[in-house]
């Protein structure tokens, strides 16, 4: 996602992933690379199975993330098998 500041210079909007109370900056990572980064963040937080939500609470599929069909920030939430 791109914004233009008042000087007319394109500036990239930062992309943040929230997981277990921490935030990871994944700016510039898109498509399959973003999916792999999400999986790594989940593994680093000892999360085997997870759901991904965007800022408006939509549950996202991996294809949504790959195509950039989300609003920022993204949140990784441990999948609740008991529900």
PDB file of N, CA, C and O in Angstrom:
ATOM      1  N   UNK A   1       0.843  -1.167   0.000  1.00  0.00           N
ATOM      2  CA  UNK A   1       0.000   0.000   0.000  1.00  0.00           C
ATOM      3  C   UNK A   1       0.894   1.238   0.000  1.00  0.00           C
ATOM      4  O   UNK A   1       1.921   1.278   0.677  1.00  0.00           O
ATOM      5  N   UNK A   2       0.495   2.221  -0.753  1.00  0.00           N
ATOM      6  CA  UNK A   2       1.307   3.416  -0.905  1.00  0.00           C
ATOM      7  C   UNK A   2       0.501   4.657  -0.568  1.00  0.00           C
ATOM      8  O   UNK A   2      -0.688   4.747  -0.875  1.00  0.00           O
ATOM      9  N   UNK A   3       1.151   5.591   0.054  1.00  0.00           N
ATOM     10  CA  UNK A   3       0.579   6.902   0.326  1.00  0.00           C
ATOM     11  C   UNK A   3       1.510   7.933  -0.269  1.00  0.00           C
ATOM     12  O   UNK A   3       2.696   7.667  -0.461  1.00  0.00           O
ATOM     13  N   UNK A   4       0.987   9.094  -0.559  1.00  0.00           N
ATOM     14  CA  UNK A   4       1.827  10.176  -1.047  1.00  0.00           C
ATOM     15  C   UNK A   4       1.837  11.272   0.008  1.00  0.00           C
ATOM     16  O   UNK A   4       0.783  11.735   0.444  1.00  0.00           O
ATOM     17  N   UNK A   5       3.032  11.683   0.416  1.00  0.00           N
ATOM     18  CA  UNK A   5       3.094  12.749   1.416  1.00  0.00           C
ATOM     19  C   UNK A   5       2.985  14.103   0.737  1.00  0.00           C
ATOM     20  O   UNK A   5       2.853  14.170  -0.485  1.00  0.00           O
ATOM     21  N   UNK A   6       3.038  15.167   1.496  1.00  0.00           N
ATOM     22  CA  UNK A   6       2.818  16.513   0.963  1.00  0.00           C
ATOM     23  C   UNK A   6       3.898  16.958  -0.013  1.00  0.00           C
ATOM     24  O   UNK A   6       3.668  17.887  -0.787  1.00  0.00           O
ATOM     25  N   UNK A   7       5.062  16.329  -0.002  1.00  0.00           N
ATOM     26  CA  UNK A   7       6.134  16.696  -0.928  1.00  0.00           C
ATOM     27  C   UNK A   7       6.000  15.986  -2.269  1.00  0.00           C
ATOM     28  O   UNK A   7       6.817  16.200  -3.164  1.00  0.00           O
ATOM     29  N   UNK A   8       4.979  15.142  -2.420  1.00  0.00           N
ATOM     30  CA  UNK A   8       4.780  14.422  -3.668  1.00  0.00           C
ATOM     31  C   UNK A   8       5.652  13.198  -3.812  1.00  0.00           C
ATOM     32  O   UNK A   8       5.734  12.622  -4.897  1.00  0.00           O
ATOM     33  N   UNK A   9       6.312  12.787  -2.730  1.00  0.00           N
ATOM     34  CA  UNK A   9       7.174  11.608  -2.760  1.00  0.00           C
ATOM     35  C   UNK A   9       6.375  10.424  -2.236  1.00  0.00           C
ATOM     36  O   UNK A   9       5.744  10.511  -1.182  1.00  0.00           O
ATOM     37  N   UNK A  10       6.404   9.320  -2.972  1.00  0.00           N
ATOM     38  CA  UNK A  10       5.679   8.120  -2.539  1.00  0.00           C
ATOM     39  C   UNK A  10       6.384   7.501  -1.341  1.00  0.00           C
ATOM     40  O   UNK A  10       7.600   7.313  -1.357  1.00  0.00           O
ATOM     41  N   UNK A  11       5.621   7.188  -0.311  1.00  0.00           N
ATOM     42  CA  UNK A  11       6.164   6.597   0.897  1.00  0.00           C
ATOM     43  C   UNK A  11       5.364   5.331   1.191  1.00  0.00           C
ATOM     44  O   UNK A  11       4.135   5.339   1.137  1.00  0.00           O
ATOM     45  N   UNK A  12       6.061   4.260   1.497  1.00  0.00           N
ATOM     46  CA  UNK A  12       5.368   3.013   1.777  1.00  0.00           C
ATOM     47  C   UNK A  12       4.811   3.024   3.188  1.00  0.00           C
ATOM     48  O   UNK A  12       5.494   3.406   4.138  1.00  0.00           O
ATOM     49  N   UNK A  13       3.562   2.600   3.311  1.00  0.00           N
ATOM     50  CA  UNK A  13       2.914   2.476   4.602  1.00  0.00           C
ATOM     51  C   UNK A  13       3.469   1.227   5.281  1.00  0.00           C
ATOM     52  O   UNK A  13       3.618   0.195   4.626  1.00  0.00           O
ATOM     53  N   UNK A  14       3.775   1.292   6.562  1.00  0.00           N
ATOM     54  CA  UNK A  14       4.345   0.128   7.235  1.00  0.00           C
ATOM     55  C   UNK A  14       3.283  -0.946   7.432  1.00  0.00           C
ATOM     56  O   UNK A  14       2.103  -0.650   7.618  1.00  0.00           O
ATOM     57  N   UNK A  15       3.727  -2.190   7.389  1.00  0.00           N
ATOM     58  CA  UNK A  15       2.859  -3.335   7.605  1.00  0.00           C
ATOM     59  C   UNK A  15       3.279  -3.985   8.920  1.00  0.00           C
ATOM     60  O   UNK A  15       4.436  -4.371   9.089  1.00  0.00           O
ATOM     61  N   UNK A  16       2.333  -4.104   9.846  1.00  0.00           N
ATOM     62  CA  UNK A  16       2.601  -4.644  11.169  1.00  0.00           C
ATOM     63  C   UNK A  16       1.819  -5.944  11.355  1.00  0.00           C
ATOM     64  O   UNK A  16       0.669  -6.057  10.928  1.00  0.00           O
ATOM     65  N   UNK A  17       2.459  -6.924  11.998  1.00  0.00           N
ATOM     66  CA  UNK A  17       1.798  -8.168  12.380  1.00  0.00           C
ATOM     67  C   UNK A  17       1.839  -8.256  13.898  1.00  0.00           C
ATOM     68  O   UNK A  17       2.906  -8.175  14.506  1.00  0.00           O
ATOM     69  N   UNK A  18       0.663  -8.423  14.506  1.00  0.00           N
ATOM     70  CA  UNK A  18       0.562  -8.535  15.957  1.00  0.00           C
ATOM     71  C   UNK A  18       0.412 -10.015  16.328  1.00  0.00           C
ATOM     72  O   UNK A  18      -0.361 -10.751  15.714  1.00  0.00           O
ATOM     73  N   UNK A  19       1.168 -10.425  17.344  1.00  0.00           N
ATOM     74  CA  UNK A  19       1.106 -11.808  17.801  1.00  0.00           C
ATOM     75  C   UNK A  19       1.571 -11.867  19.254  1.00  0.00           C
ATOM     76  O   UNK A  19       2.669 -11.412  19.575  1.00  0.00           O
ATOM     77  N   UNK A  20       0.741 -12.426  20.130  1.00  0.00           N
ATOM     78  CA  UNK A  20       1.082 -12.579  21.552  1.00  0.00           C
ATOM     79  C   UNK A  20       1.566 -11.283  22.191  1.00  0.00           C
ATOM     80  O   UNK A  20       2.511 -11.299  22.980  1.00  0.00           O
ATOM     81  N   UNK A  21       0.943 -10.182  21.867  1.00  0.00           N
ATOM     82  CA  UNK A  21       1.278  -8.916  22.491  1.00  0.00           C
ATOM     83  C   UNK A  21       2.473  -8.204  21.892  1.00  0.00           C
ATOM     84  O   UNK A  21       2.803  -7.099  22.321  1.00  0.00           O
ATOM     85  N   UNK A  22       3.131  -8.807  20.912  1.00  0.00           N
ATOM     86  CA  UNK A  22       4.264  -8.129  20.280  1.00  0.00           C
ATOM     87  C   UNK A  22       3.899  -7.752  18.849  1.00  0.00           C
ATOM     88  O   UNK A  22       2.969  -8.304  18.261  1.00  0.00           O
ATOM     89  N   UNK A  23       4.640  -6.816  18.311  1.00  0.00           N
ATOM     90  CA  UNK A  23       4.412  -6.355  16.945  1.00  0.00           C
ATOM     91  C   UNK A  23       5.674  -6.565  16.126  1.00  0.00           C
ATOM     92  O   UNK A  23       6.781  -6.280  16.584  1.00  0.00           O
ATOM     93  N   UNK A  24       5.497  -7.065  14.916  1.00  0.00           N
ATOM     94  CA  UNK A  24       6.607  -7.285  13.996  1.00  0.00           C
ATOM     95  C   UNK A  24       6.358  -6.468  12.735  1.00  0.00           C
ATOM     96  O   UNK A  24       5.279  -6.524  12.145  1.00  0.00           O
ATOM     97  N   UNK A  25       7.366  -5.715  12.333  1.00  0.00           N
ATOM     98  CA  UNK A  25       7.260  -4.911  11.119  1.00  0.00           C
ATOM     99  C   UNK A  25       7.646  -5.782   9.926  1.00  0.00           C
ATOM    100  O   UNK A  25       8.772  -6.272   9.845  1.00  0.00           O
ATOM    101  N   UNK A  26       6.709  -5.970   9.006  1.00  0.00           N
ATOM    102  CA  UNK A  26       6.960  -6.763   7.802  1.00  0.00           C
ATOM    103  C   UNK A  26       6.784  -5.900   6.548  1.00  0.00           C
ATOM    104  O   UNK A  26       6.371  -6.395   5.499  1.00  0.00           O
ATOM    105  N   UNK A  27       7.095  -4.632   6.665  1.00  0.00           N
ATOM    106  CA  UNK A  27       6.959  -3.697   5.557  1.00  0.00           C
ATOM    107  C   UNK A  27       7.763  -4.192   4.356  1.00  0.00           C
ATOM    108  O   UNK A  27       8.918  -4.597   4.489  1.00  0.00           O
ATOM    109  N   UNK A  28       7.138  -4.154   3.195  1.00  0.00           N
ATOM    110  CA  UNK A  28       7.813  -4.555   1.973  1.00  0.00           C
ATOM    111  C   UNK A  28       7.686  -6.037   1.650  1.00  0.00           C
ATOM    112  O   UNK A  28       8.091  -6.471   0.572  1.00  0.00           O
ATOM    113  N   UNK A  29       7.124  -6.825   2.578  1.00  0.00           N
ATOM    114  CA  UNK A  29       6.949  -8.251   2.348  1.00  0.00           C
ATOM    115  C   UNK A  29       5.516  -8.477   1.874  1.00  0.00           C
ATOM    116  O   UNK A  29       4.568  -8.078   2.550  1.00  0.00           O
ATOM    117  N   UNK A  30       5.357  -9.113   0.721  1.00  0.00           N
ATOM    118  CA  UNK A  30       4.033  -9.341   0.157  1.00  0.00           C
ATOM    119  C   UNK A  30       3.936 -10.748  -0.416  1.00  0.00           C
ATOM    120  O   UNK A  30       4.933 -11.463  -0.512  1.00  0.00           O
ATOM    121  N   UNK A  31       2.729 -11.134  -0.794  1.00  0.00           N
ATOM    122  CA  UNK A  31       2.501 -12.400  -1.473  1.00  0.00           C
ATOM    123  C   UNK A  31       2.913 -13.609  -0.663  1.00  0.00           C
ATOM    124  O   UNK A  31       2.685 -13.667   0.545  1.00  0.00           O
ATOM    125  N   UNK A  32       3.531 -14.589  -1.341  1.00  0.00           N
ATOM    126  CA  UNK A  32       3.957 -15.821  -0.678  1.00  0.00           C
ATOM    127  C   UNK A  32       4.989 -15.564   0.411  1.00  0.00           C
ATOM    128  O   UNK A  32       5.017 -16.266   1.422  1.00  0.00           O
ATOM    129  N   UNK A  33       5.836 -14.562   0.209  1.00  0.00           N
ATOM    130  CA  UNK A  33       6.840 -14.237   1.225  1.00  0.00           C
ATOM    131  C   UNK A  33       6.169 -13.786   2.522  1.00  0.00           C
ATOM    132  O   UNK A  33       6.660 -14.092   3.608  1.00  0.00           O
ATOM    133  N   UNK A  34       5.050 -13.060   2.418  1.00  0.00           N
ATOM    134  CA  UNK A  34       4.324 -12.623   3.614  1.00  0.00           C
ATOM    135  C   UNK A  34       3.703 -13.824   4.327  1.00  0.00           C
ATOM    136  O   UNK A  34       3.709 -13.889   5.556  1.00  0.00           O
ATOM    137  N   UNK A  35       3.173 -14.762   3.567  1.00  0.00           N
ATOM    138  CA  UNK A  35       2.606 -15.970   4.180  1.00  0.00           C
ATOM    139  C   UNK A  35       3.684 -16.722   4.951  1.00  0.00           C
ATOM    140  O   UNK A  35       3.454 -17.144   6.084  1.00  0.00           O
ATOM    141  N   UNK A  36       4.847 -16.893   4.353  1.00  0.00           N
ATOM    142  CA  UNK A  36       5.953 -17.582   5.031  1.00  0.00           C
ATOM    143  C   UNK A  36       6.401 -16.816   6.268  1.00  0.00           C
ATOM    144  O   UNK A  36       6.742 -17.426   7.281  1.00  0.00           O
ATOM    145  N   UNK A  37       6.405 -15.495   6.199  1.00  0.00           N
ATOM    146  CA  UNK A  37       6.773 -14.664   7.361  1.00  0.00           C
ATOM    147  C   UNK A  37       5.756 -14.841   8.485  1.00  0.00           C
ATOM    148  O   UNK A  37       6.139 -14.922   9.652  1.00  0.00           O
ATOM    149  N   UNK A  38       4.457 -14.903   8.151  1.00  0.00           N
ATOM    150  CA  UNK A  38       3.425 -15.128   9.165  1.00  0.00           C
ATOM    151  C   UNK A  38       3.625 -16.484   9.842  1.00  0.00           C
ATOM    152  O   UNK A  38       3.506 -16.599  11.061  1.00  0.00           O
ATOM    153  N   UNK A  39       3.927 -17.497   9.050  1.00  0.00           N
ATOM    154  CA  UNK A  39       4.170 -18.835   9.610  1.00  0.00           C
ATOM    155  C   UNK A  39       5.377 -18.819  10.545  1.00  0.00           C
ATOM    156  O   UNK A  39       5.358 -19.454  11.600  1.00  0.00           O
ATOM    157  N   UNK A  40       6.426 -18.094  10.160  1.00  0.00           N
ATOM    158  CA  UNK A  40       7.624 -18.003  11.002  1.00  0.00           C
ATOM    159  C   UNK A  40       7.316 -17.288  12.317  1.00  0.00           C
ATOM    160  O   UNK A  40       7.757 -17.721  13.382  1.00  0.00           O
ATOM    161  N   UNK A  41       6.564 -16.203  12.240  1.00  0.00           N
ATOM    162  CA  UNK A  41       6.197 -15.472  13.455  1.00  0.00           C
ATOM    163  C   UNK A  41       5.396 -16.386  14.382  1.00  0.00           C
ATOM    164  O   UNK A  41       5.626 -16.394  15.592  1.00  0.00           O
ATOM    165  N   UNK A  42       4.467 -17.149  13.828  1.00  0.00           N
ATOM    166  CA  UNK A  42       3.674 -18.079  14.635  1.00  0.00           C
ATOM    167  C   UNK A  42       4.571 -19.143  15.272  1.00  0.00           C
ATOM    168  O   UNK A  42       4.437 -19.429  16.462  1.00  0.00           O
ATOM    169  N   UNK A  43       5.479 -19.727  14.497  1.00  0.00           N
ATOM    170  CA  UNK A  43       6.405 -20.741  15.047  1.00  0.00           C
ATOM    171  C   UNK A  43       7.246 -20.153  16.163  1.00  0.00           C
ATOM    172  O   UNK A  43       7.437 -20.790  17.200  1.00  0.00           O
ATOM    173  N   UNK A  44       7.751 -18.944  15.963  1.00  0.00           N
ATOM    174  CA  UNK A  44       8.580 -18.286  16.982  1.00  0.00           C
ATOM    175  C   UNK A  44       7.816 -18.062  18.279  1.00  0.00           C
ATOM    176  O   UNK A  44       8.423 -17.931  19.342  1.00  0.00           O
ATOM    177  N   UNK A  45       6.485 -18.018  18.199  1.00  0.00           N
ATOM    178  CA  UNK A  45       5.634 -17.837  19.378  1.00  0.00           C
ATOM    179  C   UNK A  45       4.981 -19.142  19.817  1.00  0.00           C
ATOM    180  O   UNK A  45       3.978 -19.127  20.530  1.00  0.00           O
ATOM    181  N   UNK A  46       5.551 -20.279  19.389  1.00  0.00           N
ATOM    182  CA  UNK A  46       5.064 -21.621  19.719  1.00  0.00           C
ATOM    183  C   UNK A  46       3.584 -21.810  19.375  1.00  0.00           C
ATOM    184  O   UNK A  46       2.835 -22.416  20.141  1.00  0.00           O
ATOM    185  N   UNK A  47       3.175 -21.291  18.225  1.00  0.00           N
ATOM    186  CA  UNK A  47       1.808 -21.450  17.755  1.00  0.00           C
ATOM    187  C   UNK A  47       1.849 -22.347  16.526  1.00  0.00           C
ATOM    188  O   UNK A  47       2.435 -21.991  15.504  1.00  0.00           O
ATOM    189  N   UNK A  48       1.220 -23.516  16.637  1.00  0.00           N
ATOM    190  CA  UNK A  48       1.225 -24.455  15.535  1.00  0.00           C
ATOM    191  C   UNK A  48       0.117 -24.174  14.538  1.00  0.00           C
ATOM    192  O   UNK A  48       0.357 -24.157  13.331  1.00  0.00           O
ATOM    193  N   UNK A  49      -1.081 -23.956  15.026  1.00  0.00           N
ATOM    194  CA  UNK A  49      -2.222 -23.698  14.157  1.00  0.00           C
ATOM    195  C   UNK A  49      -2.807 -22.341  14.551  1.00  0.00           C
ATOM    196  O   UNK A  49      -3.002 -22.064  15.734  1.00  0.00           O
ATOM    197  N   UNK A  50      -3.085 -21.501  13.556  1.00  0.00           N
ATOM    198  CA  UNK A  50      -3.514 -20.136  13.875  1.00  0.00           C
ATOM    199  C   UNK A  50      -4.491 -19.600  12.845  1.00  0.00           C
ATOM    200  O   UNK A  50      -4.595 -20.105  11.728  1.00  0.00           O
ATOM    201  N   UNK A  51      -5.197 -18.568  13.255  1.00  0.00           N
ATOM    202  CA  UNK A  51      -6.062 -17.802  12.376  1.00  0.00           C
ATOM    203  C   UNK A  51      -5.423 -16.439  12.186  1.00  0.00           C
ATOM    204  O   UNK A  51      -4.663 -15.973  13.035  1.00  0.00           O
ATOM    205  N   UNK A  52      -5.740 -15.801  11.060  1.00  0.00           N
ATOM    206  CA  UNK A  52      -5.227 -14.469  10.762  1.00  0.00           C
ATOM    207  C   UNK A  52      -6.421 -13.531  10.643  1.00  0.00           C
ATOM    208  O   UNK A  52      -7.390 -13.819   9.940  1.00  0.00           O
ATOM    209  N   UNK A  53      -6.333 -12.406  11.341  1.00  0.00           N
ATOM    210  CA  UNK A  53      -7.393 -11.401  11.295  1.00  0.00           C
ATOM    211  C   UNK A  53      -6.794 -10.079  10.859  1.00  0.00           C
ATOM    212  O   UNK A  53      -5.622  -9.802  11.111  1.00  0.00           O
ATOM    213  N   UNK A  54      -7.615  -9.255  10.196  1.00  0.00           N
ATOM    214  CA  UNK A  54      -7.144  -7.919   9.837  1.00  0.00           C
ATOM    215  C   UNK A  54      -7.689  -6.907  10.836  1.00  0.00           C
ATOM    216  O   UNK A  54      -8.317  -7.286  11.825  1.00  0.00           O
ATOM    217  N   UNK A  55      -7.457  -5.633  10.585  1.00  0.00           N
ATOM    218  CA  UNK A  55      -7.805  -4.596  11.557  1.00  0.00           C
ATOM    219  C   UNK A  55      -9.298  -4.441  11.780  1.00  0.00           C
ATOM    220  O   UNK A  55      -9.707  -3.918  12.816  1.00  0.00           O
ATOM    221  N   UNK A  56     -10.124  -4.881  10.838  1.00  0.00           N
ATOM    222  CA  UNK A  56     -11.572  -4.755  11.037  1.00  0.00           C
ATOM    223  C   UNK A  56     -12.199  -6.067  11.500  1.00  0.00           C
ATOM    224  O   UNK A  56     -13.421  -6.212  11.503  1.00  0.00           O
ATOM    225  N   UNK A  57     -11.348  -7.028  11.894  1.00  0.00           N
ATOM    226  CA  UNK A  57     -11.836  -8.268  12.485  1.00  0.00           C
ATOM    227  C   UNK A  57     -12.216  -9.361  11.511  1.00  0.00           C
ATOM    228  O   UNK A  57     -12.783 -10.375  11.917  1.00  0.00           O
ATOM    229  N   UNK A  58     -11.915  -9.177  10.223  1.00  0.00           N
ATOM    230  CA  UNK A  58     -12.213 -10.229   9.249  1.00  0.00           C
ATOM    231  C   UNK A  58     -11.217 -11.364   9.387  1.00  0.00           C
ATOM    232  O   UNK A  58     -10.014 -11.131   9.508  1.00  0.00           O
ATOM    233  N   UNK A  59     -11.715 -12.598   9.369  1.00  0.00           N
ATOM    234  CA  UNK A  59     -10.857 -13.768   9.337  1.00  0.00           C
ATOM    235  C   UNK A  59     -10.351 -13.916   7.901  1.00  0.00           C
ATOM    236  O   UNK A  59     -11.135 -13.916   6.952  1.00  0.00           O
ATOM    237  N   UNK A  60      -9.037 -14.040   7.759  1.00  0.00           N
ATOM    238  CA  UNK A  60      -8.432 -14.075   6.434  1.00  0.00           C
ATOM    239  C   UNK A  60      -7.934 -15.469   6.082  1.00  0.00           C
ATOM    240  O   UNK A  60      -7.455 -16.208   6.942  1.00  0.00           O
ATOM    241  N   UNK A  61      -8.055 -15.814   4.819  1.00  0.00           N
ATOM    242  CA  UNK A  61      -7.441 -17.040   4.318  1.00  0.00           C
ATOM    243  C   UNK A  61      -6.038 -16.693   3.832  1.00  0.00           C
ATOM    244  O   UNK A  61      -5.686 -15.522   3.692  1.00  0.00           O
ATOM    245  N   UNK A  62      -5.253 -17.724   3.580  1.00  0.00           N
ATOM    246  CA  UNK A  62      -3.902 -17.478   3.058  1.00  0.00           C
ATOM    247  C   UNK A  62      -3.983 -16.797   1.686  1.00  0.00           C
ATOM    248  O   UNK A  62      -3.120 -15.986   1.350  1.00  0.00           O
ATOM    249  N   UNK A  63      -5.006 -17.118   0.894  1.00  0.00           N
ATOM    250  CA  UNK A  63      -5.130 -16.480  -0.420  1.00  0.00           C
ATOM    251  C   UNK A  63      -5.477 -14.995  -0.289  1.00  0.00           C
ATOM    252  O   UNK A  63      -5.061 -14.188  -1.121  1.00  0.00           O
ATOM    253  N   UNK A  64      -6.243 -14.625   0.758  1.00  0.00           N
ATOM    254  CA  UNK A  64      -6.514 -13.202   1.019  1.00  0.00           C
ATOM    255  C   UNK A  64      -5.214 -12.460   1.297  1.00  0.00           C
ATOM    256  O   UNK A  64      -4.985 -11.366   0.781  1.00  0.00           O
ATOM    257  N   UNK A  65      -4.366 -13.072   2.124  1.00  0.00           N
ATOM    258  CA  UNK A  65      -3.091 -12.447   2.489  1.00  0.00           C
ATOM    259  C   UNK A  65      -2.194 -12.358   1.259  1.00  0.00           C
ATOM    260  O   UNK A  65      -1.580 -11.321   1.006  1.00  0.00           O
ATOM    261  N   UNK A  66      -2.119 -13.442   0.499  1.00  0.00           N
ATOM    262  CA  UNK A  66      -1.259 -13.464  -0.685  1.00  0.00           C
ATOM    263  C   UNK A  66      -1.651 -12.388  -1.684  1.00  0.00           C
ATOM    264  O   UNK A  66      -0.785 -11.761  -2.295  1.00  0.00           O
ATOM    265  N   UNK A  67      -2.953 -12.169  -1.855  1.00  0.00           N
ATOM    266  CA  UNK A  67      -3.416 -11.179  -2.831  1.00  0.00           C
ATOM    267  C   UNK A  67      -3.455  -9.761  -2.279  1.00  0.00           C
ATOM    268  O   UNK A  67      -3.732  -8.820  -3.024  1.00  0.00           O
ATOM    269  N   UNK A  68      -3.179  -9.586  -0.976  1.00  0.00           N
ATOM    270  CA  UNK A  68      -3.185  -8.250  -0.381  1.00  0.00           C
ATOM    271  C   UNK A  68      -4.570  -7.760  -0.044  1.00  0.00           C
ATOM    272  O   UNK A  68      -4.782  -6.557   0.110  1.00  0.00           O
ATOM    273  N   UNK A  69      -5.528  -8.678   0.076  1.00  0.00           N
ATOM    274  CA  UNK A  69      -6.921  -8.333   0.358  1.00  0.00           C
ATOM    275  C   UNK A  69      -7.166  -8.259   1.869  1.00  0.00           C
ATOM    276  O   UNK A  69      -7.856  -9.110   2.431  1.00  0.00           O
ATOM    277  N   UNK A  70      -6.602  -7.247   2.516  1.00  0.00           N
ATOM    278  CA  UNK A  70      -6.753  -7.068   3.961  1.00  0.00           C
ATOM    279  C   UNK A  70      -6.479  -5.624   4.325  1.00  0.00           C
ATOM    280  O   UNK A  70      -5.899  -4.867   3.547  1.00  0.00           O
ATOM    281  N   UNK A  71      -6.910  -5.255   5.529  1.00  0.00           N
ATOM    282  CA  UNK A  71      -6.565  -3.941   6.056  1.00  0.00           C
ATOM    283  C   UNK A  71      -5.608  -4.158   7.224  1.00  0.00           C
ATOM    284  O   UNK A  71      -5.733  -5.134   7.963  1.00  0.00           O
ATOM    285  N   UNK A  72      -4.669  -3.260   7.382  1.00  0.00           N
ATOM    286  CA  UNK A  72      -3.611  -3.422   8.370  1.00  0.00           C
ATOM    287  C   UNK A  72      -4.008  -2.877   9.718  1.00  0.00           C
ATOM    288  O   UNK A  72      -4.864  -1.993   9.777  1.00  0.00           O
ATOM    289  N   UNK A  73      -3.439  -3.349  10.792  1.00  0.00           N
ATOM    290  CA  UNK A  73      -2.442  -4.409  10.921  1.00  0.00           C
ATOM    291  C   UNK A  73      -3.084  -5.795  10.895  1.00  0.00           C
ATOM    292  O   UNK A  73      -4.296  -5.942  11.052  1.00  0.00           O
ATOM    293  N   UNK A  74      -2.242  -6.799  10.693  1.00  0.00           N
ATOM    294  CA  UNK A  74      -2.676  -8.191  10.742  1.00  0.00           C
ATOM    295  C   UNK A  74      -2.444  -8.727  12.142  1.00  0.00           C
ATOM    296  O   UNK A  74      -1.520  -8.296  12.832  1.00  0.00           O
ATOM    297  N   UNK A  75      -3.282  -9.667  12.564  1.00  0.00           N
ATOM    298  CA  UNK A  75      -3.122 -10.291  13.874  1.00  0.00           C
ATOM    299  C   UNK A  75      -3.123 -11.799  13.721  1.00  0.00           C
ATOM    300  O   UNK A  75      -3.971 -12.363  13.029  1.00  0.00           O
ATOM    301  N   UNK A  76      -2.169 -12.449  14.370  1.00  0.00           N
ATOM    302  CA  UNK A  76      -2.109 -13.908  14.416  1.00  0.00           C
ATOM    303  C   UNK A  76      -2.710 -14.328  15.749  1.00  0.00           C
ATOM    304  O   UNK A  76      -2.282 -13.865  16.806  1.00  0.00           O
ATOM    305  N   UNK A  77      -3.718 -15.219  15.692  1.00  0.00           N
ATOM    306  CA  UNK A  77      -4.393 -15.689  16.894  1.00  0.00           C
ATOM    307  C   UNK A  77      -4.357 -17.207  16.900  1.00  0.00           C
ATOM    308  O   UNK A  77      -4.710 -17.851  15.912  1.00  0.00           O
ATOM    309  N   UNK A  78      -3.932 -17.768  18.008  1.00  0.00           N
ATOM    310  CA  UNK A  78      -3.865 -19.225  18.144  1.00  0.00           C
ATOM    311  C   UNK A  78      -5.243 -19.821  17.855  1.00  0.00           C
ATOM    312  O   UNK A  78      -6.253 -19.357  18.384  1.00  0.00           O
ATOM    313  N   UNK A  79      -5.272 -20.856  17.007  1.00  0.00           N
ATOM    314  CA  UNK A  79      -6.522 -21.520  16.660  1.00  0.00           C
ATOM    315  C   UNK A  79      -7.060 -22.240  17.890  1.00  0.00           C
ATOM    316  O   UNK A  79      -6.333 -22.986  18.547  1.00  0.00           O
ATOM    317  N   UNK A  80      -8.342 -22.015  18.201  1.00  0.00           N
ATOM    318  CA  UNK A  80      -8.946 -22.603  19.381  1.00  0.00           C
ATOM    319  C   UNK A  80      -9.679 -23.885  18.977  1.00  0.00           C
ATOM    320  O   UNK A  80     -10.791 -23.824  18.452  1.00  0.00           O
ATOM    321  N   UNK A  81      -9.057 -25.050  19.221  1.00  0.00           N
ATOM    322  CA  UNK A  81      -9.661 -26.320  18.825  1.00  0.00           C
ATOM    323  C   UNK A  81     -10.815 -26.711  19.736  1.00  0.00           C
ATOM    324  O   UNK A  81     -11.612 -27.576  19.375  1.00  0.00           O
ATOM    325  N   UNK A  82     -10.923 -26.101  20.896  1.00  0.00           N
ATOM    326  CA  UNK A  82     -11.990 -26.452  21.839  1.00  0.00           C
ATOM    327  C   UNK A  82     -13.313 -25.781  21.478  1.00  0.00           C
ATOM    328  O   UNK A  82     -14.367 -26.176  21.976  1.00  0.00           O
ATOM    329  N   UNK A  83     -13.262 -24.794  20.633  1.00  0.00           N
ATOM    330  CA  UNK A  83     -14.495 -24.044  20.291  1.00  0.00           C
ATOM    331  C   UNK A  83     -15.413 -24.813  19.386  1.00  0.00           C
ATOM    332  O   UNK A  83     -16.477 -24.315  19.018  1.00  0.00           O
TER     333      UNK A  83
END
